[in-house]
Amino acid sequence: GYALGVAKFQPPERAKSLIRNGLALAMVGHGLFNGLLVIHPALAFGILILIPVMWRLVFHRIAAALAASPHAVRQSGDRKF
């Protein structure tokens, strides 16, 4: 989803590679998750650490994107006219 959002605002030739790479990364991550659960279920507890770390990274990227956006909703004292 992130790659699709970024690709929307890129030139078409760059957008295609962003979408392809984003999809590949999602598929590899999902495959690693499933493989971890199948191969060694006890290692699946590592996911309990990985998921909060990944959420934190994602929310950090979202916050940075919102801060850079000219369309971000700002506090009343932060308006740029």
PyMOL Python script that loads the backbone (N, CA, C, O; Angstrom):
from pymol import cmd

cmd.read_pdbstr("""\
ATOM      1  N   GLY A   1       0.803  -1.190   0.000  1.00  0.00           N
ATOM      2  CA  GLY A   1       0.000   0.000   0.000  1.00  0.00           C
ATOM      3  C   GLY A   1       0.847   1.256   0.000  1.00  0.00           C
ATOM      4  O   GLY A   1       0.533   2.226  -0.690  1.00  0.00           O
ATOM      5  N   TYR A   2       1.918   1.239   0.771  1.00  0.00           N
ATOM      6  CA  TYR A   2       2.814   2.399   0.828  1.00  0.00           C
ATOM      7  C   TYR A   2       3.405   2.658  -0.549  1.00  0.00           C
ATOM      8  O   TYR A   2       3.448   3.800  -1.006  1.00  0.00           O
ATOM      9  N   ALA A   3       3.857   1.607  -1.206  1.00  0.00           N
ATOM     10  CA  ALA A   3       4.465   1.758  -2.533  1.00  0.00           C
ATOM     11  C   ALA A   3       3.450   2.313  -3.531  1.00  0.00           C
ATOM     12  O   ALA A   3       3.803   3.129  -4.382  1.00  0.00           O
ATOM     13  N   LEU A   4       2.202   1.880  -3.436  1.00  0.00           N
ATOM     14  CA  LEU A   4       1.170   2.401  -4.332  1.00  0.00           C
ATOM     15  C   LEU A   4       0.944   3.890  -4.097  1.00  0.00           C
ATOM     16  O   LEU A   4       0.787   4.654  -5.050  1.00  0.00           O
ATOM     17  N   GLY A   5       0.928   4.303  -2.842  1.00  0.00           N
ATOM     18  CA  GLY A   5       0.743   5.714  -2.521  1.00  0.00           C
ATOM     19  C   GLY A   5       1.880   6.576  -3.020  1.00  0.00           C
ATOM     20  O   GLY A   5       1.652   7.666  -3.544  1.00  0.00           O
ATOM     21  N   VAL A   6       3.101   6.101  -2.863  1.00  0.00           N
ATOM     22  CA  VAL A   6       4.263   6.853  -3.343  1.00  0.00           C
ATOM     23  C   VAL A   6       4.273   6.877  -4.869  1.00  0.00           C
ATOM     24  O   VAL A   6       4.567   7.906  -5.478  1.00  0.00           O
ATOM     25  N   ALA A   7       3.950   5.736  -5.483  1.00  0.00           N
ATOM     26  CA  ALA A   7       3.981   5.627  -6.943  1.00  0.00           C
ATOM     27  C   ALA A   7       2.994   6.577  -7.609  1.00  0.00           C
ATOM     28  O   ALA A   7       3.226   7.035  -8.728  1.00  0.00           O
ATOM     29  N   LYS A   8       1.901   6.869  -6.928  1.00  0.00           N
ATOM     30  CA  LYS A   8       0.875   7.748  -7.509  1.00  0.00           C
ATOM     31  C   LYS A   8       1.444   9.114  -7.869  1.00  0.00           C
ATOM     32  O   LYS A   8       0.968   9.754  -8.806  1.00  0.00           O
ATOM     33  N   PHE A   9       2.445   9.562  -7.143  1.00  0.00           N
ATOM     34  CA  PHE A   9       2.992  10.901  -7.343  1.00  0.00           C
ATOM     35  C   PHE A   9       4.356  10.886  -8.030  1.00  0.00           C
ATOM     36  O   PHE A   9       5.084  11.879  -7.987  1.00  0.00           O
ATOM     37  N   GLN A  10       4.699   9.784  -8.654  1.00  0.00           N
ATOM     38  CA  GLN A  10       5.979   9.651  -9.361  1.00  0.00           C
ATOM     39  C   GLN A  10       5.729   9.573 -10.863  1.00  0.00           C
ATOM     40  O   GLN A  10       4.612   9.286 -11.294  1.00  0.00           O
ATOM     41  N   PRO A  11       6.761   9.828 -11.655  1.00  0.00           N
ATOM     42  CA  PRO A  11       6.627   9.632 -13.104  1.00  0.00           C
ATOM     43  C   PRO A  11       6.301   8.161 -13.396  1.00  0.00           C
ATOM     44  O   PRO A  11       6.699   7.282 -12.632  1.00  0.00           O
ATOM     45  N   PRO A  12       5.588   7.887 -14.481  1.00  0.00           N
ATOM     46  CA  PRO A  12       5.150   6.512 -14.777  1.00  0.00           C
ATOM     47  C   PRO A  12       6.268   5.478 -14.803  1.00  0.00           C
ATOM     48  O   PRO A  12       6.073   4.359 -14.330  1.00  0.00           O
ATOM     49  N   GLU A  13       7.432   5.822 -15.343  1.00  0.00           N
ATOM     50  CA  GLU A  13       8.505   4.828 -15.394  1.00  0.00           C
ATOM     51  C   GLU A  13       9.033   4.481 -14.002  1.00  0.00           C
ATOM     52  O   GLU A  13       9.412   3.336 -13.758  1.00  0.00           O
ATOM     53  N   ARG A  14       9.062   5.437 -13.100  1.00  0.00           N
ATOM     54  CA  ARG A  14       9.485   5.165 -11.717  1.00  0.00           C
ATOM     55  C   ARG A  14       8.372   4.464 -10.948  1.00  0.00           C
ATOM     56  O   ARG A  14       8.647   3.613 -10.102  1.00  0.00           O
ATOM     57  N   ALA A  15       7.122   4.810 -11.232  1.00  0.00           N
ATOM     58  CA  ALA A  15       5.979   4.238 -10.526  1.00  0.00           C
ATOM     59  C   ALA A  15       5.919   2.723 -10.722  1.00  0.00           C
ATOM     60  O   ALA A  15       5.636   1.983  -9.780  1.00  0.00           O
ATOM     61  N   LYS A  16       6.183   2.267 -11.938  1.00  0.00           N
ATOM     62  CA  LYS A  16       6.120   0.827 -12.203  1.00  0.00           C
ATOM     63  C   LYS A  16       7.122   0.062 -11.344  1.00  0.00           C
ATOM     64  O   LYS A  16       6.792  -0.983 -10.782  1.00  0.00           O
ATOM     65  N   SER A  17       8.341   0.579 -11.242  1.00  0.00           N
ATOM     66  CA  SER A  17       9.345  -0.129 -10.433  1.00  0.00           C
ATOM     67  C   SER A  17       9.004  -0.063  -8.946  1.00  0.00           C
ATOM     68  O   SER A  17       9.253  -1.021  -8.215  1.00  0.00           O
ATOM     69  N   LEU A  18       8.439   1.056  -8.491  1.00  0.00           N
ATOM     70  CA  LEU A  18       8.035   1.158  -7.082  1.00  0.00           C
ATOM     71  C   LEU A  18       6.950   0.145  -6.747  1.00  0.00           C
ATOM     72  O   LEU A  18       7.004  -0.509  -5.706  1.00  0.00           O
ATOM     73  N   ILE A  19       5.974   0.019  -7.625  1.00  0.00           N
ATOM     74  CA  ILE A  19       4.886  -0.936  -7.391  1.00  0.00           C
ATOM     75  C   ILE A  19       5.424  -2.359  -7.410  1.00  0.00           C
ATOM     76  O   ILE A  19       5.083  -3.168  -6.547  1.00  0.00           O
ATOM     77  N   ARG A  20       6.263  -2.663  -8.391  1.00  0.00           N
ATOM     78  CA  ARG A  20       6.835  -4.016  -8.497  1.00  0.00           C
ATOM     79  C   ARG A  20       7.673  -4.343  -7.258  1.00  0.00           C
ATOM     80  O   ARG A  20       7.543  -5.430  -6.694  1.00  0.00           O
ATOM     81  N   ASN A  21       8.528  -3.415  -6.835  1.00  0.00           N
ATOM     82  CA  ASN A  21       9.371  -3.661  -5.662  1.00  0.00           C
ATOM     83  C   ASN A  21       8.551  -3.747  -4.380  1.00  0.00           C
ATOM     84  O   ASN A  21       8.852  -4.562  -3.508  1.00  0.00           O
ATOM     85  N   GLY A  22       7.526  -2.923  -4.260  1.00  0.00           N
ATOM     86  CA  GLY A  22       6.659  -2.977  -3.084  1.00  0.00           C
ATOM     87  C   GLY A  22       5.918  -4.294  -2.986  1.00  0.00           C
ATOM     88  O   GLY A  22       5.805  -4.874  -1.906  1.00  0.00           O
ATOM     89  N   LEU A  23       5.416  -4.762  -4.107  1.00  0.00           N
ATOM     90  CA  LEU A  23       4.720  -6.050  -4.125  1.00  0.00           C
ATOM     91  C   LEU A  23       5.677  -7.190  -3.795  1.00  0.00           C
ATOM     92  O   LEU A  23       5.334  -8.099  -3.039  1.00  0.00           O
ATOM     93  N   ALA A  24       6.882  -7.135  -4.367  1.00  0.00           N
ATOM     94  CA  ALA A  24       7.878  -8.177  -4.087  1.00  0.00           C
ATOM     95  C   ALA A  24       8.246  -8.185  -2.607  1.00  0.00           C
ATOM     96  O   ALA A  24       8.350  -9.253  -2.002  1.00  0.00           O
ATOM     97  N   LEU A  25       8.443  -7.016  -2.022  1.00  0.00           N
ATOM     98  CA  LEU A  25       8.789  -6.939  -0.603  1.00  0.00           C
ATOM     99  C   LEU A  25       7.664  -7.492   0.268  1.00  0.00           C
ATOM    100  O   LEU A  25       7.923  -8.201   1.240  1.00  0.00           O
ATOM    101  N   ALA A  26       6.421  -7.172  -0.073  1.00  0.00           N
ATOM    102  CA  ALA A  26       5.277  -7.689   0.684  1.00  0.00           C
ATOM    103  C   ALA A  26       5.198  -9.208   0.574  1.00  0.00           C
ATOM    104  O   ALA A  26       4.915  -9.892   1.558  1.00  0.00           O
ATOM    105  N   MET A  27       5.447  -9.737  -0.624  1.00  0.00           N
ATOM    106  CA  MET A  27       5.383 -11.190  -0.815  1.00  0.00           C
ATOM    107  C   MET A  27       6.505 -11.894  -0.062  1.00  0.00           C
ATOM    108  O   MET A  27       6.275 -12.940   0.544  1.00  0.00           O
ATOM    109  N   VAL A  28       7.707 -11.344  -0.089  1.00  0.00           N
ATOM    110  CA  VAL A  28       8.825 -11.954   0.631  1.00  0.00           C
ATOM    111  C   VAL A  28       8.576 -11.911   2.137  1.00  0.00           C
ATOM    112  O   VAL A  28       8.803 -12.898   2.836  1.00  0.00           O
ATOM    113  N   GLY A  29       8.110 -10.768   2.633  1.00  0.00           N
ATOM    114  CA  GLY A  29       7.824 -10.658   4.063  1.00  0.00           C
ATOM    115  C   GLY A  29       6.750 -11.636   4.508  1.00  0.00           C
ATOM    116  O   GLY A  29       6.869 -12.258   5.564  1.00  0.00           O
ATOM    117  N   HIS A  30       5.712 -11.772   3.714  1.00  0.00           N
ATOM    118  CA  HIS A  30       4.636 -12.706   4.045  1.00  0.00           C
ATOM    119  C   HIS A  30       5.151 -14.144   3.995  1.00  0.00           C
ATOM    120  O   HIS A  30       4.810 -14.961   4.850  1.00  0.00           O
ATOM    121  N   GLY A  31       5.972 -14.448   2.992  1.00  0.00           N
ATOM    122  CA  GLY A  31       6.543 -15.790   2.890  1.00  0.00           C
ATOM    123  C   GLY A  31       7.454 -16.116   4.065  1.00  0.00           C
ATOM    124  O   GLY A  31       7.436 -17.234   4.580  1.00  0.00           O
ATOM    125  N   LEU A  32       8.257 -15.132   4.492  1.00  0.00           N
ATOM    126  CA  LEU A  32       9.121 -15.353   5.659  1.00  0.00           C
ATOM    127  C   LEU A  32       8.297 -15.602   6.913  1.00  0.00           C
ATOM    128  O   LEU A  32       8.623 -16.470   7.723  1.00  0.00           O
ATOM    129  N   PHE A  33       7.239 -14.841   7.062  1.00  0.00           N
ATOM    130  CA  PHE A  33       6.363 -15.020   8.223  1.00  0.00           C
ATOM    131  C   PHE A  33       5.767 -16.420   8.231  1.00  0.00           C
ATOM    132  O   PHE A  33       5.828 -17.122   9.240  1.00  0.00           O
ATOM    133  N   ASN A  34       5.188 -16.825   7.097  1.00  0.00           N
ATOM    134  CA  ASN A  34       4.582 -18.158   7.025  1.00  0.00           C
ATOM    135  C   ASN A  34       5.625 -19.254   7.190  1.00  0.00           C
ATOM    136  O   ASN A  34       5.383 -20.248   7.875  1.00  0.00           O
ATOM    137  N   GLY A  35       6.781 -19.076   6.568  1.00  0.00           N
ATOM    138  CA  GLY A  35       7.844 -20.069   6.688  1.00  0.00           C
ATOM    139  C   GLY A  35       8.305 -20.221   8.127  1.00  0.00           C
ATOM    140  O   GLY A  35       8.555 -21.333   8.591  1.00  0.00           O
ATOM    141  N   LEU A  36       8.416 -19.110   8.830  1.00  0.00           N
ATOM    142  CA  LEU A  36       8.826 -19.147  10.229  1.00  0.00           C
ATOM    143  C   LEU A  36       7.822 -19.935  11.059  1.00  0.00           C
ATOM    144  O   LEU A  36       8.215 -20.716  11.926  1.00  0.00           O
ATOM    145  N   LEU A  37       6.562 -19.743  10.811  1.00  0.00           N
ATOM    146  CA  LEU A  37       5.534 -20.458  11.565  1.00  0.00           C
ATOM    147  C   LEU A  37       5.533 -21.952  11.262  1.00  0.00           C
ATOM    148  O   LEU A  37       5.276 -22.766  12.149  1.00  0.00           O
ATOM    149  N   VAL A  38       5.819 -22.315  10.017  1.00  0.00           N
ATOM    150  CA  VAL A  38       5.788 -23.717   9.618  1.00  0.00           C
ATOM    151  C   VAL A  38       7.054 -24.452  10.050  1.00  0.00           C
ATOM    152  O   VAL A  38       6.983 -25.560  10.582  1.00  0.00           O
ATOM    153  N   ILE A  39       8.211 -23.833   9.821  1.00  0.00           N
ATOM    154  CA  ILE A  39       9.495 -24.501  10.083  1.00  0.00           C
ATOM    155  C   ILE A  39       9.764 -24.662  11.575  1.00  0.00           C
ATOM    156  O   ILE A  39      10.144 -25.738  12.036  1.00  0.00           O
ATOM    157  N   HIS A  40       9.564 -23.594  12.312  1.00  0.00           N
ATOM    158  CA  HIS A  40       9.871 -23.654  13.740  1.00  0.00           C
ATOM    159  C   HIS A  40       8.881 -22.770  14.499  1.00  0.00           C
ATOM    160  O   HIS A  40       9.130 -21.578  14.679  1.00  0.00           O
ATOM    161  N   PRO A  41       7.773 -23.336  14.938  1.00  0.00           N
ATOM    162  CA  PRO A  41       6.737 -22.522  15.596  1.00  0.00           C
ATOM    163  C   PRO A  41       7.240 -21.737  16.812  1.00  0.00           C
ATOM    164  O   PRO A  41       6.708 -20.669  17.114  1.00  0.00           O
ATOM    165  N   ALA A  42       8.251 -22.249  17.507  1.00  0.00           N
ATOM    166  CA  ALA A  42       8.753 -21.517  18.673  1.00  0.00           C
ATOM    167  C   ALA A  42       9.387 -20.191  18.257  1.00  0.00           C
ATOM    168  O   ALA A  42       9.354 -19.222  19.015  1.00  0.00           O
ATOM    169  N   LEU A  43       9.964 -20.144  17.054  1.00  0.00           N
ATOM    170  CA  LEU A  43      10.546 -18.889  16.570  1.00  0.00           C
ATOM    171  C   LEU A  43       9.484 -17.846  16.244  1.00  0.00           C
ATOM    172  O   LEU A  43       9.779 -16.660  16.100  1.00  0.00           O
ATOM    173  N   ALA A  44       8.265 -18.303  16.132  1.00  0.00           N
ATOM    174  CA  ALA A  44       7.172 -17.376  15.835  1.00  0.00           C
ATOM    175  C   ALA A  44       7.029 -16.330  16.941  1.00  0.00           C
ATOM    176  O   ALA A  44       6.466 -15.262  16.704  1.00  0.00           O
ATOM    177  N   PHE A  45       7.523 -16.614  18.127  1.00  0.00           N
ATOM    178  CA  PHE A  45       7.476 -15.612  19.190  1.00  0.00           C
ATOM    179  C   PHE A  45       8.339 -14.411  18.861  1.00  0.00           C
ATOM    180  O   PHE A  45       8.137 -13.328  19.410  1.00  0.00           O
ATOM    181  N   GLY A  46       9.310 -14.597  17.961  1.00  0.00           N
ATOM    182  CA  GLY A  46      10.098 -13.465  17.482  1.00  0.00           C
ATOM    183  C   GLY A  46       9.231 -12.444  16.780  1.00  0.00           C
ATOM    184  O   GLY A  46       9.561 -11.259  16.732  1.00  0.00           O
ATOM    185  N   ILE A  47       8.120 -12.910  16.236  1.00  0.00           N
ATOM    186  CA  ILE A  47       7.174 -12.011  15.579  1.00  0.00           C
ATOM    187  C   ILE A  47       6.586 -11.038  16.593  1.00  0.00           C
ATOM    188  O   ILE A  47       6.245  -9.907  16.244  1.00  0.00           O
ATOM    189  N   LEU A  48       6.466 -11.467  17.841  1.00  0.00           N
ATOM    190  CA  LEU A  48       5.943 -10.574  18.878  1.00  0.00           C
ATOM    191  C   LEU A  48       6.847  -9.369  19.083  1.00  0.00           C
ATOM    192  O   LEU A  48       6.393  -8.323  19.547  1.00  0.00           O
ATOM    193  N   ILE A  49       8.115  -9.506  18.743  1.00  0.00           N
ATOM    194  CA  ILE A  49       9.042  -8.372  18.805  1.00  0.00           C
ATOM    195  C   ILE A  49       9.059  -7.634  17.477  1.00  0.00           C
ATOM    196  O   ILE A  49       9.069  -6.403  17.442  1.00  0.00           O
ATOM    197  N   LEU A  50       9.064  -8.390  16.384  1.00  0.00           N
ATOM    198  CA  LEU A  50       9.170  -7.795  15.061  1.00  0.00           C
ATOM    199  C   LEU A  50       7.982  -6.900  14.721  1.00  0.00           C
ATOM    200  O   LEU A  50       8.173  -5.816  14.169  1.00  0.00           O
ATOM    201  N   ILE A  51       6.785  -7.322  15.033  1.00  0.00           N
ATOM    202  CA  ILE A  51       5.592  -6.558  14.650  1.00  0.00           C
ATOM    203  C   ILE A  51       5.560  -5.176  15.311  1.00  0.00           C
ATOM    204  O   ILE A  51       5.321  -4.192  14.611  1.00  0.00           O
ATOM    205  N   PRO A  52       5.788  -5.054  16.620  1.00  0.00           N
ATOM    206  CA  PRO A  52       5.792  -3.694  17.190  1.00  0.00           C
ATOM    207  C   PRO A  52       6.905  -2.812  16.621  1.00  0.00           C
ATOM    208  O   PRO A  52       6.711  -1.608  16.453  1.00  0.00           O
ATOM    209  N   VAL A  53       8.056  -3.393  16.327  1.00  0.00           N
ATOM    210  CA  VAL A  53       9.149  -2.618  15.733  1.00  0.00           C
ATOM    211  C   VAL A  53       8.729  -2.120  14.355  1.00  0.00           C
ATOM    212  O   VAL A  53       8.947  -0.956  14.019  1.00  0.00           O
ATOM    213  N   MET A  54       8.133  -2.990  13.565  1.00  0.00           N
ATOM    214  CA  MET A  54       7.702  -2.595  12.228  1.00  0.00           C
ATOM    215  C   MET A  54       6.597  -1.542  12.291  1.00  0.00           C
ATOM    216  O   MET A  54       6.604  -0.598  11.500  1.00  0.00           O
ATOM    217  N   TRP A  55       5.658  -1.686  13.207  1.00  0.00           N
ATOM    218  CA  TRP A  55       4.601  -0.678  13.351  1.00  0.00           C
ATOM    219  C   TRP A  55       5.198   0.678  13.694  1.00  0.00           C
ATOM    220  O   TRP A  55       4.776   1.704  13.160  1.00  0.00           O
ATOM    221  N   ARG A  56       6.174   0.677  14.582  1.00  0.00           N
ATOM    222  CA  ARG A  56       6.809   1.944  14.970  1.00  0.00           C
ATOM    223  C   ARG A  56       7.485   2.601  13.770  1.00  0.00           C
ATOM    224  O   ARG A  56       7.376   3.812  13.576  1.00  0.00           O
ATOM    225  N   LEU A  57       8.186   1.797  12.963  1.00  0.00           N
ATOM    226  CA  LEU A  57       8.838   2.334  11.773  1.00  0.00           C
ATOM    227  C   LEU A  57       7.806   2.888  10.786  1.00  0.00           C
ATOM    228  O   LEU A  57       8.006   3.952  10.198  1.00  0.00           O
ATOM    229  N   VAL A  58       6.723   2.169  10.614  1.00  0.00           N
ATOM    230  CA  VAL A  58       5.678   2.616   9.684  1.00  0.00           C
ATOM    231  C   VAL A  58       5.055   3.914  10.171  1.00  0.00           C
ATOM    232  O   VAL A  58       4.892   4.848   9.386  1.00  0.00           O
ATOM    233  N   PHE A  59       4.707   3.993  11.435  1.00  0.00           N
ATOM    234  CA  PHE A  59       4.101   5.209  11.957  1.00  0.00           C
ATOM    235  C   PHE A  59       5.063   6.392  11.892  1.00  0.00           C
ATOM    236  O   PHE A  59       4.633   7.528  11.692  1.00  0.00           O
ATOM    237  N   HIS A  60       6.354   6.138  12.060  1.00  0.00           N
ATOM    238  CA  HIS A  60       7.355   7.201  11.922  1.00  0.00           C
ATOM    239  C   HIS A  60       7.362   7.729  10.485  1.00  0.00           C
ATOM    240  O   HIS A  60       7.422   8.940  10.269  1.00  0.00           O
ATOM    241  N   ARG A  61       7.301   6.819   9.500  1.00  0.00           N
ATOM    242  CA  ARG A  61       7.278   7.233   8.096  1.00  0.00           C
ATOM    243  C   ARG A  61       5.994   8.006   7.782  1.00  0.00           C
ATOM    244  O   ARG A  61       6.025   8.989   7.041  1.00  0.00           O
ATOM    245  N   ILE A  62       4.872   7.565   8.345  1.00  0.00           N
ATOM    246  CA  ILE A  62       3.605   8.260   8.113  1.00  0.00           C
ATOM    247  C   ILE A  62       3.663   9.665   8.708  1.00  0.00           C
ATOM    248  O   ILE A  62       3.241  10.628   8.068  1.00  0.00           O
ATOM    249  N   ALA A  63       4.175   9.785   9.914  1.00  0.00           N
ATOM    250  CA  ALA A  63       4.283  11.096  10.559  1.00  0.00           C
ATOM    251  C   ALA A  63       5.177  12.030   9.757  1.00  0.00           C
ATOM    252  O   ALA A  63       4.868  13.212   9.607  1.00  0.00           O
ATOM    253  N   ALA A  64       6.288  11.504   9.239  1.00  0.00           N
ATOM    254  CA  ALA A  64       7.194  12.329   8.432  1.00  0.00           C
ATOM    255  C   ALA A  64       6.508  12.768   7.144  1.00  0.00           C
ATOM    256  O   ALA A  64       6.658  13.916   6.726  1.00  0.00           O
ATOM    257  N   ALA A  65       5.756  11.869   6.508  1.00  0.00           N
ATOM    258  CA  ALA A  65       5.047  12.217   5.277  1.00  0.00           C
ATOM    259  C   ALA A  65       3.970  13.263   5.539  1.00  0.00           C
ATOM    260  O   ALA A  65       3.795  14.184   4.742  1.00  0.00           O
ATOM    261  N   LEU A  66       3.248  13.130   6.648  1.00  0.00           N
ATOM    262  CA  LEU A  66       2.220  14.117   6.985  1.00  0.00           C
ATOM    263  C   LEU A  66       2.831  15.479   7.290  1.00  0.00           C
ATOM    264  O   LEU A  66       2.273  16.510   6.916  1.00  0.00           O
ATOM    265  N   ALA A  67       3.968  15.484   7.964  1.00  0.00           N
ATOM    266  CA  ALA A  67       4.628  16.747   8.286  1.00  0.00           C
ATOM    267  C   ALA A  67       5.096  17.455   7.020  1.00  0.00           C
ATOM    268  O   ALA A  67       5.096  18.685   6.962  1.00  0.00           O
ATOM    269  N   ALA A  68       5.489  16.695   6.017  1.00  0.00           N
ATOM    270  CA  ALA A  68       5.974  17.280   4.769  1.00  0.00           C
ATOM    271  C   ALA A  68       4.850  17.632   3.805  1.00  0.00           C
ATOM    272  O   ALA A  68       5.080  18.343   2.826  1.00  0.00           O
ATOM    273  N   SER A  69       3.653  17.151   4.062  1.00  0.00           N
ATOM    274  CA  SER A  69       2.540  17.356   3.139  1.00  0.00           C
ATOM    275  C   SER A  69       2.002  18.781   3.221  1.00  0.00           C
ATOM    276  O   SER A  69       1.794  19.306   4.314  1.00  0.00           O
ATOM    277  N   PRO A  70       1.777  19.400   2.075  1.00  0.00           N
ATOM    278  CA  PRO A  70       1.152  20.727   2.107  1.00  0.00           C
ATOM    279  C   PRO A  70      -0.339  20.643   2.437  1.00  0.00           C
ATOM    280  O   PRO A  70      -0.979  21.667   2.674  1.00  0.00           O
ATOM    281  N   HIS A  71      -0.890  19.442   2.454  1.00  0.00           N
ATOM    282  CA  HIS A  71      -2.311  19.245   2.728  1.00  0.00           C
ATOM    283  C   HIS A  71      -2.584  18.768   4.148  1.00  0.00           C
ATOM    284  O   HIS A  71      -3.722  18.447   4.490  1.00  0.00           O
ATOM    285  N   ALA A  72      -1.551  18.722   4.967  1.00  0.00           N
ATOM    286  CA  ALA A  72      -1.704  18.226   6.333  1.00  0.00           C
ATOM    287  C   ALA A  72      -2.586  19.165   7.137  1.00  0.00           C
ATOM    288  O   ALA A  72      -2.535  20.384   6.974  1.00  0.00           O
ATOM    289  N   VAL A  73      -3.393  18.577   8.008  1.00  0.00           N
ATOM    290  CA  VAL A  73      -4.210  19.367   8.919  1.00  0.00           C
ATOM    291  C   VAL A  73      -3.298  19.854  10.026  1.00  0.00           C
ATOM    292  O   VAL A  73      -2.657  19.055  10.709  1.00  0.00           O
ATOM    293  N   ARG A  74      -3.239  21.149  10.203  1.00  0.00           N
ATOM    294  CA  ARG A  74      -2.332  21.738  11.186  1.00  0.00           C
ATOM    295  C   ARG A  74      -3.129  22.409  12.306  1.00  0.00           C
ATOM    296  O   ARG A  74      -4.314  22.713  12.163  1.00  0.00           O
ATOM    297  N   GLN A  75      -2.445  22.626  13.410  1.00  0.00           N
ATOM    298  CA  GLN A  75      -3.058  23.354  14.523  1.00  0.00           C
ATOM    299  C   GLN A  75      -3.323  24.782  14.076  1.00  0.00           C
ATOM    300  O   GLN A  75      -2.706  25.249  13.118  1.00  0.00           O
ATOM    301  N   SER A  76      -4.225  25.485  14.746  1.00  0.00           N
ATOM    302  CA  SER A  76      -4.623  26.827  14.307  1.00  0.00           C
ATOM    303  C   SER A  76      -3.443  27.789  14.259  1.00  0.00           C
ATOM    304  O   SER A  76      -3.434  28.687  13.418  1.00  0.00           O
ATOM    305  N   GLY A  77      -2.455  27.636  15.122  1.00  0.00           N
ATOM    306  CA  GLY A  77      -1.292  28.523  15.117  1.00  0.00           C
ATOM    307  C   GLY A  77      -0.253  28.153  14.070  1.00  0.00           C
ATOM    308  O   GLY A  77       0.681  28.921  13.841  1.00  0.00           O
ATOM    309  N   ASP A  78      -0.388  27.011  13.437  1.00  0.00           N
ATOM    310  CA  ASP A  78       0.605  26.529  12.484  1.00  0.00           C
ATOM    311  C   ASP A  78       0.232  26.789  11.024  1.00  0.00           C
ATOM    312  O   ASP A  78       0.925  26.312  10.126  1.00  0.00           O
ATOM    313  N   ARG A  79      -0.826  27.521  10.771  1.00  0.00           N
ATOM    314  CA  ARG A  79      -1.281  27.687   9.381  1.00  0.00           C
ATOM    315  C   ARG A  79      -0.295  28.534   8.591  1.00  0.00           C
ATOM    316  O   ARG A  79       0.272  29.507   9.088  1.00  0.00           O
ATOM    317  N   LYS A  80      -0.115  28.125   7.343  1.00  0.00           N
ATOM    318  CA  LYS A  80       0.746  28.872   6.438  1.00  0.00           C
ATOM    319  C   LYS A  80      -0.144  29.497   5.382  1.00  0.00           C
ATOM    320  O   LYS A  80      -0.840  28.795   4.649  1.00  0.00           O
ATOM    321  N   PHE A  81      -0.120  30.830   5.305  1.00  0.00           N
ATOM    322  CA  PHE A  81      -0.957  31.527   4.330  1.00  0.00           C
ATOM    323  C   PHE A  81      -0.110  32.119   3.250  1.00  0.00           C
ATOM    324  O   PHE A  81      -0.633  32.749   2.331  1.00  0.00           O
TER     325      PHE A  81
END
""", "prot")
cmd.dss("prot")
cmd.show_as("cartoon", "prot")
cmd.util.cbc("prot")
cmd.orient("prot")
